Amino acid sequence: MLERILRWTLVLVAVTGLTAGGLAHAAGRSDLAGLAFTLATIPVILGLMVSIVRDVLAGRVGVDAIALVSMSAAIVLRQPLAGAVVALMYSGGNVLEDIAVARAEHDLRALVDRAPREAHRWTDDHFADVPIAAVVVNDRLMVRAGEIVPVDGVVESASAVLDESAVTGEPIPVTKSRGGAILSGALNAGEAFEMTVTAAVGESTYAGIVRLVTAAQTAKAPFVRLADRYALVFLPVSLVIAALAWLASGDLTRSLAVLVAATPCPLILAAPVAFIAGVARAARAGILVKGGGKLEALARAHTVLFDKTGTLTVGGARLLSVEAAPGENADDALLLGASLEQASHHVVANAIVQAALARGLKLKVPERVKERMGSGLEGMIDGRHVRAGSREMILGQASPAPWARRAIRRASWRAALIVFVAVDERLIGALLLADELRADTPRAIRLLREAGIARMVMVTGDCAAAAQAIGAALDLDAVLADRAPSDKVEAVRTEQRLHPTIMVGDGINDAPALASADVGIALGARGASASSEAADVVILADRLDRVGEAIVIAQRARGIAVQSIVVGMSLSLLAMGAAALGWLQPVPAALVQEAIDVAVILNALRAPLPVHRHTAGRITIEDGRGLRHDHQALIRSLDRLRAIVDALDDTAPEGCAGLITEANRLVQGQVVAHELDDEGSIYPRLAQLLHERHGLAAMSRAHREILHLARLLERITDDLPSEKIDRYVVRDAQRVIAAIETLVRMHTAQEDDIYEAVTVQAA
């Protein structure tokens, strides 16, 4: 603060001296004018001398010395006006830098300044205002409408509407029901609600974010020091040109004009302003970078290593499919299994329950439930004895039926967990669960490729089968499985020996690797976690595609810094050449240099502007969710088609006609209707948004193939004999149904990627 006051004081002295000198000159008192100009210059010279001495003692030598030489030479050569103009230019440049940095740091300061200072805590029989530091775990707080959530906790009221944009970067308010976790720093966008504290203020999310912001504000970019190294070359070059101008002309005034034109504000200002502006731009997108140094390292990245669980994947069990026994219904198996699993607190049980609720199934209340730790559960539902659990618990030593062997085989292929469901000692189905890719992972990988990342590697502690199952679905260069935290560190160091390396993770076990990488990126809104503390960049929103956005922002900031320096110094060299030839006198040379300085600062301030995207428009988040919801409904039909294909293997010929007819009804009523709607209404709209339309043409080609297969199935159904069906007709029907199910499933996933790409996200 004191340094900024001194800078403003020097500017006022320079302005006052120039004004007084100008008035004296207009009054015909040249002697007083010269004195005023000199008095305006001397304080700036003294301040600059102190600054240079301080830099030398700190081991830095910059190009401020040129400004010192030019002002001193102006006084000695009786050119006080030139000296005063340079004094104003130099002191004004410092003030412009302060203004630019203050503007760039605004978003960072906003995060810190909005932290609550008080909380409304329940005391005795009322809520009382207490300092935020006095709040402890299990305290009961009230958050009024429009207030910031002071600490992490859970909702105790019926619901709470929260705007988490300042914490996660997500623009749409979220509704939290009773028991839902809430993050400190979120804004109460609804009615007042009550909460229970789960973390003290120092351990809450927002406190961690504030610490990260503080680190971001105090760090300095290596590229800024690189600008100082450029300055060491520029200083002797300027002195040599000034000396040659004097020797060639015998006129010291030309040498002074060269030194005035050489005042190197582009080097002094461009790099720090651009990088601080880049850090601020990242903060607005929910990406906290710990200083310009890490932003510059991001811009140079060549290799990215990813953890798997929670980073590339959702980080928990998800229902992949339901395998029904012959003659059984898949929804019944899921309904009974999920109803029983309500009594368990196991993470797999919760995944089964949530999958059933997502399908609209109405769960029943289980009775007399017994849980075998690590194996499964059993209990009574509607008077029936239901069991759900592992193969060992349900089957024991018995040999599984052919359909169950197929389910076990499919689970093995997909590195999935299998939960069998039995009713009254009769096996009715199997639930396959596994971790799955995040919805935004394919797009995130594509964005990184577009940003210039040449090598991407997944490194995980998971087994090779599970890792390869995920890696096969992504454009990765290598998959490293069965890696302990120490092995992850070694993998990072191996890549570092070749190229600048980024590590992306989300868990505590990723912290050592995050700290070892050139840039560690922690994913998810957990500012107080070990991974966030070890990381150099924290992505507050739980979105992997923000990694690519962070790299693009960093590349833009670095590119603008380089551009400002190169263009600014080139213009300075041209001005020096003009001064050496006598085309610019000292005062005009100073004015030209000041114009260059202003242009450099304005150019550097482009860094916080949004990065240009190629798409011509966007659809709203609500529209995007609606499109994906339509796909979720379609997936249920595809699951039934897959079950029909399996059922045709074990069904007697006389029963196959009904299954094939059901499949045709699903295809014509659900699949065909969906694809025609896409082609007629969705794709024309997407064509207006997408910059590259060749991919959309390929998607339309898939529509035609799906419709062609649907017509084949309809023909097979129409030609089914009324009595006996031979096995060749059944086999043909199986092949067509399986082809439709596979093609539509893949096509739907591709469309989800497109919808993700054109949906508005937080800037």
N, C-alpha and C positions, 0 to 999 in steps of 0.2 A: 504494500500500500504506500509506504514512504517513498519507494522508488518511483512509483507512478506520479506521486505529487511533485517530486523533483523534476520529472520529465515535463509535466504540464507547466511548472514554473519556468523552466528554460524556454519553452515555447512562448510563453507570455513575455519573457525578457526579450527574445528575438523579435517578436512582433512589435513590441513597444519601441525598441531601438530603431527598427526599420521605419516605423510610422513617424517617430520623432525626427529621424534623419531626413525622411522625405519632405516633411513640413519645413525643416530648416533649409533644405536645398531649394525648395520653392520660394522661400523668403530671401534667397540670395546669400545665406550664411553657410557657405561650403565648409568652413572650418568646424562649425557646430554639427553639420551633417556628418562629417567624417568622424567626429568624436562620438556621436550617437551610434553610428554603425559599429565602431570599434567596441564601445561598451556593450553592445548587443552580442558581439562575437566572443568576447573574453570569457564570460561565465560558461558558455557552451564548451569552449576549449578546456577550461578547468575541469568541468564535469566529465568530458571525454577522456582527459588524462587519468582521472581517478578510475574510470571504467577500464581503460587499457591496462593500468597497473594491476587491477584486481584480476583481470583475465590472465595476465602473464603469471601471476602468483598461483592461479588455478591450473596452469599448464596449457592455456589456450592463447593462441595468437591469431586474431582476426584481421579484417581489413578496415577496421575503424581508424587505423593509423593513417590511411589515405585522407580521411576527412580531417584528421588533426593536422596533417602536413599542409593541406590545401587552405584551411582557415588561418594557420600560422603564417604561411607564405603570403596570403592576402594582406595581412596586417603589416608584414615586413616590407612588402612591395607597394605599400600605400594604395591598396585596392580594398578599402574597408567595406564598400558596398558588396563586392563579391564575397568577402568573408561573412558578412551578415546574412546574405542569401544562403550560403552554404550552411551557416548556423541554423537558420530557420528550416532548411531542407533536412538536416540531420535530426534536429530535435523534433521536428514535425513528423519525420519518418518513424521515430520511436513511439510517438503518440498514436500515429496511425496503426502501428503494430499492436499497441495496447487495445485500441478500439476493435481491431480485427480479432484479436485473441478473446476479448470479452464477448464479442458476438458469437464466436465459435464455441466458447465454453458455456454459453447460456443454457443449452440443453443439459449439460452435465450438472451445472449448479442447480437447475430446476429439480433434478432428482434429489439432491441433498436438501434443498430448502423446504421441500414439501414434507419432510419427515415430521410426524407429530411430536409435540413436546409434552402433551398431557393425555390422560386417558380417563374415561368415566367408569370407575370401579364400584361394584356393589359393596357397600359397607353398612353393616347392621341392617337397616330396613330401607336404605335409599342409595342412589348412585351419587358418588362424590368425585370431584376432579382431583386427581393425584398426578405427581410427576411420572413421566413414562418410565423412569428408572425404578420406581417403586413397584411396578407391576411384576408379579411372579406367576409361575405355572399354577394352573387351576383357578386363578382369579376369574371372576365373572365380570365382564365388561359390557358396556353398551356403546354402540357406534351409531351416531345420529346420521340423518340424511345429509349427504354432501361431505361427510368427514372421511379422513384417511384411516384405514385400519391400522392400529398402532403396532400390533404384534401378531405373530402367527397364532392360529387357533382353529376352533371348530364352531359351526353355527349352532346355537341353542334355540333360536326362534324357528318358526315354521319354515321360513325361507329368507334368503338375502340376495339382492341383486347387486352385483359388483362390477365395476369398470376396472379391469386389470391391465389396461393399456400401458400405464406407466411402468408396470413390472414386467409384463410379458411381451408387450408390443401388439397384442391382439386387440382389434378395435371394437369388437362386439361385446357388450356387457353379458356376463354369465350369471345364471341363477343357481345358487347353492341351497340345497335342502338341509333340513336338520341333520347335524352330524357331518356335514360336508366341510372339508378342509379349506381354510381361507388364508391368503398370503398377506403379510403386512405390506403396506404401500398401496394396496388396492383402494379404490374410491367407492364409497357406498352410494350407488346410483339409484337406490330405492328408498323404502321406508326404514326407520330406525330398527335395529335388530340387536339381539344379545348374543354373546359369544363366550366360550371358555378358552382361556389361554393355554397353549401347548408348548410355547417356547418363550423364554425371557427375551427382553428387547435386544440384548447383545447377541443372541443366538438366532434371531428371527431373520427371515428372508431379506427384508429391507435393510436391516443393519449390515448384512453382508454386502448388499448392493452398494451402500454408501461407502463402505471400505474400499470396494473395487473402484468406485468413482474417484475417491481420493487418490488412489494409486495412479489412476489414469491421468489425473491433473498434474501430478508431480514428476512423472517420468519424462525423459527427453529422447527424441528419436536419434538413432545413429546417423540417419541421413542429414540431420541438422549439423552434426559434427563433421559429416562429409562435406557440407557446404563450407565449413571453416577451413577444411583442407584445400578446397578450390580457392579459397581466399588467399592462402599462402602463395599460390602461383600468381594470382591476379595482382597482388601487392607489388612484387618486383617488376612485373610487366608494365604496370602503370608508371612506376618510377623511371623505367628505361625509356618509355615513350616520351615522358615529360623531359627527360635529359636530352634525348635526340632532338625534340622540338626546339629546345634552347640552343643546342649546338648548331643546328641547321639555320636558325633565324637570328640568333644572338639576342632574342627578345624573351626575357623572363616571364613576361605576361602570358606568352603562349604556353609556357610550362605550367603556369598557374591555371590557365583555362583547361589544360589536359587533366590536372589533378582534380579540379572541380567536377569535370565531366566523369571522372573515374570514381567518384564517391559511390561505394558499392552497396547501396541499399537493396538491390534485387537479391544479392546473396544473403544479406542480413535478415530480410523479411520473408522471402518466399517460402523457404522450407518450413519454419515453425508455424506460420499461419496456415499453410496447406494441410499439415498433418493434424494440427489441433482442430481445424475445420472438419477433417475426415473423421476424427474421433467423435466429434459432436454429431455428425451425420449418422454414424453407426449407433450412437446412443439413442437417436430418435427411432431407429429401427429395432430397438430392444436388444442391441448388441453392445456390451460394455468391453472396451479395449483398454488394457492397462498401459496407456501412454502411446505416443507416436512411434516409439521404437518397435513395439509389437505390431503396430499397423504397417510399418515399413517392411517388417519381416513377413507379414501376411502377403504383401504384394509380390515378394520374391519366391513364394512357395512353389515347389515342384512336385512334392509327394505329400499325400494325405493318408494317414493310417486311421482306421475306424475301429472302435470297440463294436461288438455285435449287439449284445443284449441291452436294450434300452436306448441304443444309439441308431443302429440300422433297423432294429426291430422295435416292437411296442414294449418289449421287456416283461412279458407275462404270458401265461397260457391263454390261448384263444381256441374256440371250437372250430376245427377244420371241416369235419363231416360227421354224419351219423350213419353207421352201417347197421341196417336192420336185418334181422334173421328172416328167412323165407316165410312169407305169410304175415309178417309183422309190419307195423307202421313206424316209420322213423320218428315222427312227432310224438308218438306214444312213448317210445323209448326215451326220448329227451325229456318229455314231461315228467315221467316217473323218476328218472335219474335226478333231474333238477329239483323236484319236490323233496326228495330224500336229502340231497346235498345242502338244502337250506339249514339243516341242523349242524353243519360243519363250518369251522372257521378256516379251513384249509384254502390256500390260494386257488387250487384247482377247482374246489367246490364252488367258489365264487364265480369263476369263469363259466362253469356249466350253468349256474343260475342266471347269470347275466345273458348268456346266449339264448336260453329259453325265453326270458322276458323280451329280448329283442325280436323274437319270432312271434310275439303276441300270445304265448301260451299262458294259461291261467294255472299257476302252481297250486298244489294241494298241501294240506298240513300233514306232516308225517307224525306218527305216534310210536312210542316205545323204541326210539332210535338208539342203537348201539354203534359206537365208532371203534374200529380197530385201527389204532394209530399207524399211519403209513400204508394201510391196505385198503380201507374203504368203510362203508356203513351198511347197516341193515335196519329195517323198521317196517311198520305197518302203514299202508296207504289204502284207504277205502276197503279195509278188511283183507287186503292182499299183502303177502310177505314180499317186500322188495329189497333187493341187495344191489349195491353199486360199488365197484372197486376193481382191484387188480386181477389179472388172470389167475394168480395163485389163490386169491380169496374166492373167486367165483367158480373157477373150474377145478381147482385143486390139482390132482394128478390125472384127471380125465383128459382124454384126447379131444381137442376142439373140433367142432363140426367144420365141414369144408368152408362155409361162409365165414366162420370165425377165424380160420387159418388165413383166409384172404384178407380179413380186416387186420390181423396181426402183421401180415406181410406188408400191407399198405402203410401201416403205422411205422414199420421199420424203414421203409423207403423214404418216408417224409420226416424221419427223426422225431416222431410224435409219441406222446403218451396215450395209452389206450385205457379206457374205463368201460368195463362190461356192466350191463344192466340185466338183472334176472328178476323174474316175477314168479313166485311160487315154485322156485327151483327150476324154472324154464328160462333159458337164455333168450332174450328178445332183441338185443342190440348191443352195439359198441360205440362209444363216443371217442373220437380221435381229437386230441388237443395238442397244440404246439405253439411256440412263439411264431409270430408272423411279421412280415415287413411293415414298417410304417407306410401310411398312404403316400407320404411325400418323399420317400426314399429314392425311387427311380428318378423323379424329377431333380432331386438334390444332386444325384450322381451326374445327371446330364448337365446341370448348371456348372458343376465343378469342371467338367470336360470343356465346356464352352469358355470358362474363365482361364483356361490354359493349364490346368493341373494334368500332368503327364502320367502320373502313376498313383493308383489307389489300391490300398491293401486293407483287408479285414484281419484284425488280430484279436483273438478271443480265447477265453479259458474254456469255452464249450468244446464238446467232443467233435471229432472231424466230420461225422455224419451230419450233425446239426449245422455245423458251419458251412459245409459244402452245399447243403440244401438251400441256405440263404444266399450264399455266394453265387450259385448257379443262376439265380434270378437277376443278378446285377452285373453291370459292366465293370468288374473289378479285375485288377492285374494279378492278384495273388490272394490266397486265403491261408492264414496261419492259425491253426487250432491247437487246443490243449496247452495254452500259454498261461503260465502263472504271472502275477504282477511283475516279478523280476524278469521274466522272459519278454514281457511287453516292453520293458525299458530297453532290453538288449535289441529288440526288433527296431525300436525307434533309433537307437544309436547306429545300428547297421545302415539304415536309410540315410541318417544324417551325414555319414561319411561320404555319401555320394551327392546328395542334393539337400537344399533347405526343406525341412520336414514339419508337417502339422500333425498333431495327434488330436482326435476328437473322441471324447468319452463322456460318461455321465455318472459313473459310480465311484465309490471310495477306492475300489481296487484299481481304478484308472489314474488316480492321483500321481503315483510315481512316474508313469509314462507321460502324463500331461506336463509335469514339471521338467522332464528331460528333453522334450521336443523343443525345436526352435520356437514354435508357437503351440501352446496347449489350449484347446477349445473345450469348455465344459458346456454341455447341452442341458437345458431345462432351467426352470425358474427356482433355483435353489442357491441363492447367493451366499448362504452361510455354510454350505456343505464343503467337505474336504476337497472334492474335485474342483469346485469353484475357487477355493482358496489357492489351489496349486496351479490353476489355469491362468493363461495370459489374456484370454478372451472368454467372456461368459455370455452365452446366448440365453436371454431370459425366457423367451417363448420356447415351448417344447417343440421346435420345428427344425428339422435337419437342413432344410433348404436355406436357412439363414446363414449357414456356413459359406455357401457360394456367394450370397449377398455380401457377407463380410469381406471376402476376398476381392470382389468387384469394387467395393467402396475403397479398400486399401489400394488397389491398383490405380484407381482414379486419383486418389490423393497424391500418391507418389508421382504419377504421370504429370499432374498439374504442377507439383513442386519442381520437377525436372524441367518442364516447359517454361515455368516462370524464370528459373535461373538461367537457362540457355538463352531464351529470348531477351531477358533483361540485360544479361551481360553482353550479348551481341549488340544490342542497341547502345549500351555504354561504350563499347569499343568503337562503334561508328562515330559517336559523339566525340570521343577522344581523338580519333583521326581527323575529324573536322576541326577540332580545336588546335591540333598540331599544325594543320595547314593554314591556320589563321582565319578560318571561316567562322569560328565561334569565339567571342570574347568571354571573359570569366563570368559575367553576370548572365548572359544568355545561356552559357553552358550549364550554369546552376539551375536555371529554369527548365532546360531540356531534361536534366537529370531528375528533377522533381516530377516531371510528367511521366518519366519512365517508372519512378517509384510507385506512383499512384496506380499506373496500369498493372504493375506486378502484383500489388496488394489486391486489386479488384479481381485479377485472374485467379489468385490463390484462394479467394473466397468463394470460387465456384465449387470447391470440394464438398461443401455441405449440401449442395443442390441434389435432388433425386437423380439417380442414375437412369439414363435414357433406356427405355425398353422398346423392343421392336414391335410389340403388338400394338395395334391401332386402338384397342379399347379393352374393356374388362366387363365381365358379368359380375353381379353382386354376390356376396358370400351366401345370401339366402338362396339365390338361383343355383349356385354351385352345389349347395347341400341338397337342394331338391333333386337335381339331376343324379347325384350319387345315391339318394334315397330310392329313386326309381330302380337303380341298379341293385340295391340290396333286396328289393322285392323280387327282382328277376332272378337273383342268385338262389332264392328258395325254390323256384321252379326248376332251375338247373340241378339242384340237389336231388329233386324228385326224379328228374330224367336219369341221373346217374344211378339212383336206386332201382329204377325200372330196368336199365341195362343189366344190372347185377341179378335182378329177380328173374329175368328171362332165362338165365342159365339153369335155374332149378325148377322152373314152372313147367307143368305138363303142357303138351301142345294145345289142348283145348282151353287152357287158361291164358295162353299167350296173346290171343286176340284182344282180350280186355286190356292187357297192359300196353300193347302197341297202340290201341285206340286212345287210351289215356294219354300216352306220350304225344300222339298227334294233336290231341285237344290242347295240351299244354303249349306245344310249339306254335300252333296256329293262333291260339287265344292270347298267349303271353309274349313269346319270342318274336313272332312275325309282326304283331302289332307294335311292339317296342321298336323294332328295327325300322319299320316304315315311318313311325313318328320321328325317330332320329333323322332319317334321311330327308323327311319333308319339312321339319320345323327347326330341329336343333342344328343340323349341319350348315344350312344356309346362314344362320346367325354366327356360327363359329368361323365360317369362311370370311366374314367381315372383320373378325378379330385377329385371325392368325396372319402373321407376316409371311410364313412359308406354307403354301397350300398343297404342295405335292403329297405330304403325309396324309392330309385329309382325303385326297383322292384315293390313296391306298385303303383308307378306312371305309370309304364308300364301296370299294371293290370287295371288302369283306362282307358288307351288307348283301351284295349280290350273291356271294357264295352261300351265305346263310339262307337266303330266300330260295336258292336253287335246291339246297338240301331239304328245306321244308317242303318244297313241292314233291321231291322224291318220297319223303315220308308219307305225305298225303296220298300219293299214288299207291304206295304199298298198302296203306290202310284201306283204301277203296277197293283194292284187288284181293283183300283177304277172303279166302274161301269161307263159306258159312259153316262148314263142318270140320274137316280135317285140315290142319296146317302142317306143312312139312318143315323140317328143321332148316332148310335152306332159306325159306322166307323169314323165319325167325332170325337167322344169322344176318341176313341183309338188313332187317329192321334194326337189329342191335348196332350194326356198323353205322348206319345213318344217324340213329339217335345219339350214339357216342360221339360221332363227328360234330353234330350240332352242339352238344353240350360242351365239348372241348373248345370249339371255335368261338362260341358265344362267350364263354368264360374268359378266354384270352382277349377277345375283342372288347369286352366290358372293362377289363383291367387297363387296356390301352386308352379307352375313352376317359376313364377316371384320371389318368395322367394328363390328358388334354384339359379336362375340366379344372384340374388343380392349377395348370399353367395359366389359364385365362381368368381365374377367379381373383377378384380384388383381395389383396393382402395388406397388412399394415405397412405404411411407408416408413 
